[in-house]
Amino acid sequence: MPDCLGDHVTDLTATQRAALSSLAGAVCYPEDEGYAGLCAPWNQAVATRPLAVVGVTYADEVVRVVAFANVAQIPVAVQASGHGAFVPVDDAILIVTRALDEITIHAEERWARVGAGVRWQAVLDAAAPFGLAALAGSSPSVGVVGYTTGGGHGPLARTLGLASDRVRAFDVVTGDGVLRRATASQEPDLFWGLRGGKGALGIVTAIEFDLLPIPTIHGGGLWFDGADARAVLRAWATWCPGLPAEATTSVALMQIPDMPGVPPPIAGRMTVAVRFAWTGDPAAGEAALAPMRAVAPLLIDGVAVMPYVALGMIHMDPVDPLPAFEGHALLSSFPAEAADALVAAAGPGSGSPQVVTEIRQLGGAVAVEPAVPSAFARRDAAYSLFTVGIGVPPVVEAVEAHAAAVRSALGSWTGKGGLPNFSPGVDQVRFMRAFPADVHVRLASVARTYDPNGILVGGRGLR
C-alpha cells in the first residue's frame, strides 16, 4: 500500500469538478453557499475544509465517487454526524452519508437494518413500540455506524457487550470502489475488521444488527456536590468491582455551565455524577445502588425505572454541536488511591478546566470475545479515563495540558492502548494505541486487499 497518493492536492481541476459533479446529486466546493453546512462536523473545534463535499443519497453514488477518487488519486473521507471528526481532510473529498436514513425494524426476528446516516435515537424510537432495544451509546445523538465500527461501549456494555458484537452484516464500499456485503461467512476478513477497525477498511452504507427484548431499565444518575468528590469517588472505587453482571456504571467530575436546560442544582458548579444502569429486577437494582446513595447528600437522584428509549438520560451528554478537546486512557485498575489521585488532579481546588472527567468501568461482557472474533482488541482493560473540555483558543491549550496532567496523575494504574472511539485521529500513533501489533498487522493486510491504492483517509494509520 503506498504511503501517499502523489502530491498533496489543494484544489480540483475544472475537469475533475465537472466529472465529480455528474456522479452525485449534492456536490459542493469551498466557494459554494451550502458547503460549510454540509461538511460541518459535530465537534466545532475541528477545521473541516475538504476539496469537495458530496452528500450521497444512495450507495451507488458512494461507489461512483470512490471509483472517481481512485482514477484521480485523491483521498476520500466519510462523515455522518461528525462526532468522530478529529483530523483535517483538506486534501480529500468528503462523502457525507447523513441522507442514508433507512430504518427497518424486523420485530419478529429481533434485528434492524439502518443506513449510515442514522443516529441512535432514531433507532431507539423505531424499536421501542416493539419492546426492543439497540445497544446505543451514552449519547444517542451519535451516528450508528461510526459508533459501532469503533466497538461501541454503551451504558449497558458490562451486561450486554459491545454494539459491534451484535452486528449481522455490513453493506460497505471498499477503497477499490466496490460495494460489498460483509458477514461472518461472506467477506469474513472484512467483517472482522469492520467490527472495531473504526472506518479503516471502507465506507459503510448500511448496517444490520441484533435487537434485544428490553423495554425498560432501572437507571439514571446520582448527583453529588463537588465538595464530596473524594468520598464519592473512593466509595465508587470500592463498590463497583463487586457489582453483578446486571450493572454497568461510571463516575464523572462535572462542571456544566449555567445555561438553559441545565438543572439548577448542578449548573455552574463542580458536581460528581454516578451513572448506573441495571437490567435485572428493579428492587435488586435499588439494593445494589443503596451504598452509593448513602455516601453523601444528593443534589439530584435521577435513578428510577425508565423506558429504554430514554437511555440518553443516564449520561445526559450534550446534543447540540460544540467545540471539544477530548483526552483518553485505559486503566488496569482504579483503587481508592487512584480515586484520591484523580480528585487531587481534577477535583475541587485543582483548577481543572475540564467539563467532564470520567471513569467508566469496563469488563463484564465487554471482556468476552464474541463467537465471531472482531478487530476490537482492548477487552482486558478494567476502566476507561475520559476527559473533555472546551476546544477553542485560548482555553484549549489549558484543557490539553490539564488532560495530560490527569493521565500522568493516574499513570500508576494506566494500562495499554486506548478504545477506538475515544482515540482521536487517523495517524499511525492512534492506530497503535487502539490495536496491538498483531491486530494492526492484520488490519493493514486486509486494507491492502480492499484499498490497494490507499484511497481511504480512515486507513491512513495503517500505511
N, C-alpha and C positions, 0 to 999 in steps of 0.2 A: 504494500500500500504506500503511495507516495506521501512525503511529508507535507506537500502543499500542492496547489493547483496552479502552478506557474506564478506569474507576477501578481501582486496584490492589485485587484481591480478597484478603481474609485468611482466608476460610472459605467453604465451600459451604453453601447453604441446605439445609434438610431436604428440600425438594422436589428440589433438584438431586442431593443424595446418593441419594435413592431412585431417581431416574432413572438415575444413573450405575451404581449397584449392580446394576441389572437388565440392564446391557449386557455384562458380562463376569463370569467366574467368580470371580476373586480381586481384590476391591477393598478396600483398607484405608485408614483415616483415621488422623490422628495419635494418637488415643487408643486405637487397636486394638493388640492384642498383637503381631501379625505385621508391623506397619507398618515398624518400624525395619529388620528383617532384609530385607524385600522391596525397600526403596529404598536400602539402604546401598551406596555406590559402592566400588570397589576402593581409591581414594585416600581414606583415612580423614580427611585434612585438610579435605575439602570437606564443608561442612554441607549436607545434603540433607533438606529438610523440605517436600515438596510439599503442596498442598491435599488430594490423594488420590494413591495409587499403585495402578496397575492392572496385575496380572500377566496378560498375554494368553497364550492358548494356540493361537490361530489368527488368520489375517489379518482375517477378518470382524469380530472383536472390535476390532481397531485401527480399522477403518472406522467402526464404531458410536461408539467413544469420540471420534474426531476429529470426526465429524458432530455429536455432542453438544456438544463444545467450541466449534464454530462457532456453534451456537444460543445457548449460554450466554456466548459471548465470553470464554472462559477459555483461556489459552495451554496448549500441550501440549509436553512434553519427552519424550525417549526415552532408555532406558538398557538395556544388555545386561550386560556385565561391569562397567561403571562405570570402566574405565580412562581414559575421556575426560571424566570429570566434573570440571569446573573452576568452574562458576558456580552460584549458588543458584537454586533453582526454587521458591521459596516461594509464588509466585503462580500456579503451574501444576499441571496434572495430569501425573503422571509415568507413562508407559507403560513397563513392564519386559518385555522381549522374550526373556528367558533360557529360557522354556519352548518357544520356537520352535526346536526342536532337530533338525530334519530334516537328515540327511546321506545323499545318494545319489551314489555314485561310478559314472560311466559310463566304465568302464575302456577299452573298445574305442575310443570316440571321444575319450577323454582329457579329460573335463571333469567337474565336480562341481556339484551343487546343494545348498546348505545354508541352513538357517534363520537368522534374525537373532540367535538366542541362542547359536549355536555358536562355540566358541573354536577357535583354530588347531590346538592339539594334537590335538583330536578329528579334525580333517580329516587331519592328518599320519598319525594312527593308521589311519584308514579307507583312505587311499590307499596306504599302504606295502605291503600284501600284493600289490598290482598293480605294484609297482616305480615308482609315480608320485609326483610331488612337487607341492605347492602353494606359492605364493610367500608364505609366512608371514613374520612379523616376527621381530625378535630375541627377543621374548618370546611364545612360543606360547600363553601363558595369556590373551592379549588376544583380544577378540572379532573375528571375521572381518569383520563389516560396518563397524564403526567404523573399524577399521584401513584397510580398502580404500577407503572413501569419502574418507578423508584422503590418498589416494595410495598409501601402503603401501611404505615403503622398508625392505627387509629385508636380511639378511646376504648375499644374492646379488644385490643390486639392480644393481650395476655390470655384472654379466654378463647378467642376465635381465630387468632393468627393474622397473617398479613393479607391485604387485599390481593396481592399478586398470587398468593397460594390458591385463590378461588377462581382464577381465570380459566376459561374453557378454550378460548380461541381469540386470535387477533386477525383482523384484516390490516395489512401493512404494505406500504410502498417502500421497497428497499432502495438502497442507494444506486442500484443499477437501473432503476426506473421500472420495476416490475411489481404489479400488485399481487401479493401472495396471501394465502391463508395459512396461519401458523397454529398448530395444535400439538398435543403430545405425540401424535402419530404422523402428522403432516408437517414437514419442515421442522423436525424436533430440535435441531440446534438453534434455530431462530426462536422457537418457542421458549427454550431455556433462557436465551439471552434477553428477550424482551421482558421477562419477569425479573426485574431487578436491575437491568442494564441501563435504565434511565435514558431512553431515546438514542442510544448509540448505534442501533442497528437498523433503524427505519423510521418512517413516518406512519404511525398508526392512524388508520381512518375509522376503524370501529373495533369494539372490544365486546366479548361475551363472557359473563361471569355468573357464578352461583349466587342465589339469594337464600336467605335463612328465615325460618319462621319465628321472628322475634317482633311482635307488635309493640311491646313496651319494655322498658328497662328501668332499673332503680339507679338513678344517677343525678349528677349535678356538681355544685361546688360549695365548699365551706370557705368563708372569707374571714380572716382574722386581721387585727391591726398589726402594722409593721413592727410595733414595739414588742410583740410576742413572737417575732420571727425565729429567734433561737429556740424557744420552747417548742414551737410548732414543727420546725424542721428536724430537731432532734427526735421528737416523738414520731414523726413520719418515717424517719430513717430506721427506727427500731420496730415500727408497726408493720410496714408494707412487706418485709420479707416473709412474714407469717401468713399473708393473705392466701386464701384458697384460689382455685382456678377461676371461680366465678367473678373475680375482681380484677380491674385494671385501674391504676391510679397514677397521678403525677402531682407535683407540688411546685408552686411558682411564686417568686417575689415579683410583685406587680406595682407599676407606677403609671396608672391610667390617668391621663389628663382630665381635668374637669371640663367636660364637653357634653353636648346634648346626647341623651340616650344612655349615659353612664349613671348607674345608681349612685345617689349622693353619698351613701356610707363608704364607697370605695373610690370616689373621684378625687383627684388632685392630692393623693397621699400614697405612701407606701403601704401595701397590704400583702397578705400571704393567702394564696388560694390553694386549697387541697381539692383536686379534681378526683371524682370517684364514679365508676361505672360498674354495675352489678347485674349479672344476667340470671341469677337464681331467684329464690324466694325473697320477696322484699323484706320480710321480717328478719330473715337471716342476714340480709344486707345491712339492715339497721343495727343489728348486733355487731356485725363486723366493723362498722364505722364508729360505733359508740366511743372507743378510746380516743379517736381524733376529735370528736365533738367536745370531749371533756377537757381538752388541753388548755384552752383559754376562752375568754368571752368571744362570742361570734358577732361579726358585723352583719353578715348575711348567711343564712342557712338555706341553700338552694338545692339540697339533695332530697329527692322525692321520686315517686313513680312517675315516669313521663312517657309519652308516646315516642317510639323510636325515631319518628320523623323529626323530632326536636333535638336530635343528637348534638347539634352545634351549641346548645345551651350549656353543655358541660364545660367547655373551654372558653366560650364567648369570644372567639377570635374575631378580629375586625373583618368586615365585609368589603368596605369601600377601599379603593386603591390608596396607597400611601408610600412614602419613601422609607425604606427599611434597610438596615445593615444587620445581617444575621451571623452569629457565631455558633460553633457546634463542636462537641467532642463526645466520645463514648467513654463510659466509666465501667471499671471491672467490679466496683463495689461502691456503696455510699453509707458508711457507718456514721455514728454520731459525730466523730471527729471531722468527717468531711462536711457534715452539716454546719459545724462551727466555722470551718474554713470558708464555706460559701457565705454565711451571714457576715463574716468579717470583710469579705471581698465585695459583696453586693447588697448587704442588708442596711439597716438604719445606720446613719452616720458614715457610710462608706463613700458617699458622693457618687453613687452609681448613676450613670446616665441611661441605663437600660430600661426600656418599658417592661420587658419580660425577662426574667432569668428563671428557667425551668429545669427541673429534674424529672425525667419521665422513667418510670420503672418499665423495664423490658422483660425478657424471659417468658416463662409460661409457654403458650402455644407458639410464640414467635420463634422460640429456640428449636422447634420441631421441624425438621426437613420434611417438605411435602412428599407425597408418593411419587410425583414427577419433579425431580430436582430443578432448581432455578439458579439464576446468577446472583440472587440476593445472598450475601456472604456473611454478614456480621451478626449471625444468630446467637453467638455466645456472649454478646455484650449484656451486662446486667442493667445498666442505666444509660440514659442519654442526657447530656447537658445541652441546653439551647438558650441562646441569648438573642434578643432583638431590640434595636434602638433606632432612633431617627437617623436616616441615611443621607442627610444633606449637609454640606459645609455651612458653618464651621463645626457643627455638632458631631458630624460623622467621625472626625478624627479622634475625638474623645471617646466615642462609642466603640470604635475599633480597638483603640489602645486598652480600654477597660475590659472588653471581651477577652482579649489576650491575657490580661491580668487575672481574670476569673478562671480561665483554663489553667493558668500557671498555679493558682492557689489550690486547685484540685488535682495537681499533677501526680500526687502520690497514689491517686485512685484512678488515673486515666488509663483506659485500655487502648487497643489498637484500632486505627481506622475511624471511619465515620459512616453514617447512613446516607445512601444516595440522595434522598430527598432533602437532607439537611446540609449537604456538602456542596457549596456553590461552585459554579464554573464548569468548564468542559475540558480543562487542560489536563496534562498528564498527572500533576500533583493531586488533583481532585480524584481522578480515577484510581490512583494508587492508594488513596485514603479509603475509598469506598470498596475496593476489591483487593483481596490478597493476590499474590503473584500468580497463582495457578488460574484463578478466575480471570484475571486481567489478560493473561496469555490466551485463554480460550476465547474470550470476547474479541480480542484482536484477530484471532484466526477466523471467527465467524464473520467479522466485519470485512476481512479481505475477500471472503466469498461473496457477500451480498452488496458490498460497496467498494468494488475494486478500484475505482478512481478517487476514493476519498472525498466524495461529494458532501456527505452529511456533517454539518457543524457539530452535531451531538456526538460524533465519534472521533473528534479531533484528539481527545486524550488517549486514544488507543494507538496513535500513529507516532 
